[in-house]
Amino acid sequence: MNNQEKYDISFTEAFSIDKKKLEKNLEYNSIDEWDSIGHMTLVAELEKNFKISIETDDVIDLSSYQKGKSILKKYKIIV
């Protein structure tokens, strides 16, 4: 499984959504599932799938599907 697939699975599993909902403008609170609890579930999925520990500042900064990709670059993960 490549990094893009892992990334997409993190979102679809955390929010229990179809892959079709993954788009450039998917942002925090743009769907009902991405609330504060869903946000922490997403962080846990990303940490599990990429075997990393995401720093608190990055957890707070993770505000969109696109932003998550740039955050992962800090951990040397290219999506």
Secondary structure, DSSP 8 states (H G I E B T S, - for coil): --HHHHHHHHHHHHHT--GGG--TT-BTTSSTT-SHHHHHHHHHHHHHHHT----HHHHHH--BHHHHHHHHHTTT---
